[in-house]
Amino acid sequence: MINEQRVLDEFLELVQIRCSTHDEREIADLLTKRLESLGGTVKEDNAGSKIGGNTGNLVADFPGTIEAPTTMLTAHMDCVEPCEGIKPVIKDGIIRSDGTTILGGDDKAGVVAILETLRQLKENNLPHGPLQVVFTVAEENGVHGSQNLDTSLLHSDFGFTLDTHNHPGSMTFMAPGKNQIKIHIEGKASHAGVDPDAGINAICAAGMLIADAPQGRIDEETTCNLGKIVGGSATNVVAESCDVFYESRSRDKAKLDKITKDICDHFVNGAAKTRCKITAEVSPDYGPYCHEKDSPAIKTAVKAAEKLGLPVNLEESGGGSDANHFNTYGVPTVVLSVGMEKAHTKDEYIEIKDLYDSARWALEIVKTVAEK
């Protein structure tokens, strides 16, 4: 019970609107009008000003027609680059770009599914509990929009983030937390040609310690990665400083804390043998979450998928999403698959059937909540 043509038309419309991270103003203004026209009270928080963007997160409240748990539906507004001048192409039931840009199904597929759900509820006077719709900014550069969300606006009992690959019916019930780690190594500068022995090369010190530093997969739910090194000023100067940038991830909070500490300790404790001063700075990105398979959010999503005949698949994830923050904020949130494939590349595509099934699933979830 969805309007397939409307879903398709709106998806094709929205992906053609440039919505770069930190510059989501145009899409946010359009979505605000549509949410309000569907009966929502929309508030925009100040996340944009906190992160150097021009747009905040949108939080829309829809009163329920019956007494039922408050359900949150979320998706993000921004896209990775290049997302300007997207020209969607339909062939054999699949939507792609023309190959010069991404498609933008990540995450306009989620946005469109939520909008169609709201329209069906209104047009058909379907009974439903209170709803919150959250459209976030700056998801693609580290979920910074939801990280800076005004949490006083949230009051949902549980939620669903429509934002991952695979066919509708699949969902993520477990995902890792992530920390950013900056290691600063301070050596001593000197003239590389005149007096190199007087210097202490911070880049060489970094290399010495990196050689046996924790790296890659630690266990089945824990990873770390050295992603960037920045150091030195010129080839004729012994490098005075060097910064090493790490990330650590784990689906277990204790393991996340341990691998983060191990990385920091490895470098800081290695300062003596390098004759450098070394400091470590940790910046948490988001925490891990794990839902029991009989939790209300999981049971609701599974029941709704089964009603529609969608194959149910519960997955563990190695990546993060807005749901990590929503779970941290006390709103148990599950990530739902909406069909996007090869996201973040110019080969991105989505099957039209998945676009429709995502909207059907979101609607059926709201209807299932109302049955309780």
C-alpha positions in Angstrom: 0.0 0.0 0.0 2.3 2.7 -1.3 2.3 5.0 -4.3 5.2 3.5 -6.3 5.2 6.2 -8.9 5.4 8.9 -6.2 8.2 7.1 -4.5 10.2 6.8 -7.7 9.5 10.4 -8.8 10.5 11.8 -5.4 13.7 9.8 -5.2 14.7 11.0 -8.7 13.9 14.5 -7.6 15.9 14.5 -4.4 19.0 12.9 -5.7 19.4 15.7 -8.1 19.6 18.3 -5.3 23.3 18.9 -4.3 23.6 18.2 -0.6 27.2 18.2 0.3 28.2 17.7 3.9 28.0 21.0 5.8 25.9 22.5 2.9 22.5 20.8 3.3 20.5 24.0 3.4 18.6 23.5 0.1 17.5 19.9 0.9 16.7 20.8 4.5 14.4 23.7 3.5 12.6 21.4 1.1 12.2 18.6 3.6 11.0 21.0 6.3 8.1 22.2 4.0 7.2 18.6 3.2 7.2 17.5 6.8 5.1 20.5 7.9 2.6 19.8 5.0 2.2 16.3 6.4 1.3 17.6 9.9 4.7 17.6 11.5 6.0 20.2 13.9 9.6 20.7 12.8 12.5 22.1 14.8 16.0 22.6 13.5 18.8 22.4 16.1 22.1 24.3 16.1 24.3 21.4 15.1 25.3 23.2 11.9 26.9 26.2 13.8 28.8 23.7 16.0 30.4 21.9 13.2 31.0 24.6 10.6 27.9 23.9 8.5 25.0 25.9 7.3 22.2 23.6 8.5 21.1 21.8 11.6 19.4 18.5 12.2 15.7 18.4 11.6 13.5 16.9 14.3 9.8 16.6 13.4 7.0 15.5 15.8 3.8 13.9 14.6 1.1 13.3 17.2 -0.4 9.8 17.4 -3.9 8.9 16.6 -3.9 6.2 19.2 -2.0 5.4 22.4 1.2 3.5 21.4 5.0 3.7 21.9 6.6 6.7 20.2 8.6 5.5 17.2 11.5 7.4 15.6 12.4 7.1 11.9 15.7 8.6 10.8 17.8 9.2 7.7 20.6 11.6 6.8 20.5 14.5 4.3 24.1 14.8 3.1 26.0 12.8 0.5 29.6 12.1 -0.3 31.2 13.9 -3.3 30.8 14.3 -6.2 27.1 15.0 -5.7 26.5 18.0 -7.9 24.8 17.5 -11.3 23.6 14.0 -10.6 21.8 12.5 -13.6 19.9 9.4 -12.6 19.6 6.7 -15.2 17.0 3.8 -15.1 17.7 0.6 -16.9 16.5 -2.9 -16.3 14.8 -2.0 -13.0 18.0 -0.4 -11.6 18.8 3.3 -10.9 22.4 4.5 -11.4 24.0 7.8 -12.1 25.4 8.6 -15.5 28.9 7.6 -14.2 30.2 11.1 -13.5 28.9 11.3 -10.0 27.6 9.2 -7.1 23.9 8.4 -7.2 22.9 9.6 -3.8 20.7 6.6 -2.8 22.8 6.9 0.4 20.6 8.2 1.9 17.8 9.5 -0.2 16.4 6.0 -0.3 15.8 6.3 3.5 14.4 9.9 3.2 11.9 8.9 0.5 10.8 5.8 2.5 10.0 7.9 5.5 8.2 10.6 3.5 6.0 8.0 1.8 5.2 6.4 5.2 4.0 9.8 6.5 1.8 10.3 3.4 0.2 6.9 3.6 -0.6 7.4 7.2 -2.3 10.8 6.5 -4.0 9.9 3.2 -5.5 6.7 4.5 -6.2 7.8 8.1 -4.2 4.9 9.4 -4.0 4.5 13.2 -0.5 5.1 14.5 1.3 6.1 17.7 3.3 9.3 18.1 6.2 9.6 15.6 9.5 11.4 15.5 11.3 11.9 12.2 14.9 13.0 12.4 16.8 14.0 9.3 20.5 14.5 10.2 23.3 16.5 8.7 27.0 15.7 8.4 26.6 11.9 8.6 29.1 11.2 5.9 32.1 12.9 7.5 31.9 11.0 10.8 28.3 11.2 12.0 29.0 14.7 13.4 25.4 15.9 12.9 23.9 13.3 15.2 26.9 13.7 17.5 25.9 17.3 18.0 22.1 16.7 18.0 20.0 18.6 20.6 19.1 15.6 22.6 16.4 17.5 24.5 14.3 17.1 21.4 14.2 13.3 21.5 11.5 11.4 23.4 11.0 8.2 21.4 10.8 4.8 22.9 12.8 3.2 20.0 13.9 4.0 16.6 14.9 2.9 13.1 17.7 4.4 11.0 17.1 3.7 7.3 20.6 3.8 6.1 22.6 0.7 5.0 23.2 -1.6 2.1 21.4 -4.9 1.3 17.8 -5.7 0.6 15.0 -4.5 2.9 14.4 -7.1 5.5 18.0 -7.0 6.6 18.9 -5.0 9.7 21.9 -4.2 11.8 21.6 -5.1 15.5 25.2 -4.7 16.6 27.8 -2.1 15.6 31.2 -0.9 17.0 32.1 2.2 18.8 35.0 4.2 17.5 37.7 6.5 18.9 40.1 8.9 17.1 43.7 8.9 18.4 46.3 11.5 17.6 49.9 10.8 18.5 52.1 13.9 18.6 55.9 13.3 18.4 58.2 16.1 19.2 61.8 15.8 18.2 64.5 18.5 17.6 65.1 20.5 14.4 68.5 21.1 12.9 70.1 21.8 9.5 70.0 18.5 7.6 73.2 19.3 5.7 75.3 21.3 8.2 74.5 19.6 11.5 72.1 16.6 11.1 73.5 14.9 14.2 72.3 17.7 16.4 68.7 16.9 15.5 66.2 14.3 16.6 64.0 13.2 13.6 60.4 12.9 14.7 59.4 11.1 11.5 62.1 8.4 12.1 60.9 8.0 15.6 57.3 7.6 14.4 58.5 4.9 11.9 60.4 3.0 14.6 57.3 2.8 16.8 54.9 2.2 14.0 56.8 -0.9 13.0 55.4 -2.9 15.9 52.3 -0.9 16.9 48.9 -2.5 17.0 47.3 -2.5 13.6 44.5 -4.1 11.7 42.1 -6.8 13.0 42.7 -7.5 16.7 39.8 -10.0 17.1 36.5 -10.7 15.5 34.9 -7.5 16.9 37.9 -5.2 17.3 40.0 -3.3 14.8 42.4 -0.4 14.6 43.9 1.5 11.7 46.8 3.9 11.2 45.3 6.2 8.6 47.5 9.3 8.3 51.0 10.6 9.1 51.9 14.3 8.9 55.4 15.5 9.7 58.4 17.6 8.9 58.7 21.0 7.2 61.4 20.7 4.5 64.0 18.2 3.2 66.8 20.3 4.5 65.5 20.3 8.1 65.6 17.4 10.5 61.9 16.8 11.2 61.0 18.5 14.5 57.5 17.0 14.8 55.3 14.3 13.4 51.6 13.5 14.0 50.3 10.0 13.7 46.5 9.5 13.3 44.8 6.3 14.4 41.3 5.0 14.8 40.2 2.2 17.0 36.9 0.2 16.8 35.1 -2.5 18.8 31.6 -3.8 19.3 32.7 -4.3 23.0 33.2 -1.2 25.0 35.8 -2.8 27.3 37.8 -4.0 24.2 37.5 -0.5 22.6 38.9 1.1 25.8 41.7 -1.5 25.9 42.9 -1.3 22.3 42.8 2.5 22.5 44.9 2.5 25.7 47.3 -0.1 24.1 47.9 2.2 21.2 48.5 5.2 23.4 50.7 3.4 25.8 52.8 1.9 22.9 53.8 5.3 21.6 54.0 7.2 24.9 56.1 4.5 26.6 58.3 4.4 23.5 59.4 8.0 23.9 62.5 7.2 25.9 64.1 5.0 23.2 63.4 7.7 20.5 64.6 10.6 22.7 61.4 12.4 21.7 58.5 13.8 23.7 55.3 11.9 22.8 51.7 12.6 23.8 48.5 10.9 22.9 45.1 12.5 22.5 41.8 10.4 22.3 38.6 11.8 20.8 35.6 9.4 21.1 33.5 9.4 17.9 30.6 7.2 19.1 29.9 4.3 21.4 29.0 0.7 20.4 25.6 -0.9 20.6 24.1 -4.3 20.7 20.4 -5.2 20.7 19.0 -8.4 22.0 17.2 -10.2 19.2 14.0 -10.1 21.3 14.2 -6.4 21.9 11.1 -4.3 21.0 12.8 -2.6 18.0 14.1 -5.9 16.6 10.9 -7.8 17.1 8.9 -5.0 15.5 11.1 -4.8 12.4 11.2 -8.6 12.0 7.4 -8.9 12.4 6.8 -6.1 9.8 9.2 -7.7 7.4 7.6 -11.1 7.7 4.2 -9.6 7.0 5.5 -8.3 3.7 7.3 -11.5 2.8 10.8 -9.9 3.0 13.6 -12.3 3.9 14.8 -11.4 7.4 18.5 -11.1 8.0 20.1 -9.8 11.2 23.6 -8.5 10.7 26.6 -7.4 12.7 28.3 -4.3 11.3 31.9 -3.1 11.3 30.9 0.5 10.7 29.1 3.3 12.5 26.0 5.3 11.7 23.7 7.9 13.3 22.2 4.9 15.2 25.3 4.7 17.4 24.5 8.1 18.8 20.8 7.5 19.1 21.5 4.4 21.1 23.9 6.4 23.3 21.2 9.0 23.8 18.9 6.3 25.2 16.7 5.7 22.1 17.3 2.0 21.2 17.8 2.2 17.4 18.2 -0.4 14.7 19.6 0.2 11.3 17.4 -0.9 8.4 18.7 -1.9 4.9 17.2 0.2 2.1 18.9 -1.4 -0.9 21.8 1.0 -1.7 24.8 -0.8 -3.2 28.4 0.4 -3.9 27.7 3.6 -2.0 30.4 6.3 -2.0 31.4 5.4 -5.5 30.3 6.4 -9.0 29.1 2.8 -9.5 26.4 3.3 -6.8 23.0 1.8 -7.7 19.7 0.8 -6.2 17.1 -1.6 -7.5 13.7 0.1 -7.9 12.0 -2.8 -6.1 14.2 -2.2 -3.0 13.2 1.5 -3.1 9.5 0.4 -2.9 10.1 -2.3 -0.4 11.9 0.2 1.9 8.9 2.4 2.0 6.6 -0.6 2.5 8.7 -1.8 5.4 8.9 1.6 7.1 5.1 1.9 6.9 4.5 -1.6 8.1 6.7 -1.0 11.1 4.6 2.0 12.1 1.5 -0.1 11.6 2.9 -2.9 13.6 3.7 -0.6 16.6 0.1 0.6 16.5 -1.2 -3.0 16.8 0.4 -3.3 20.2 
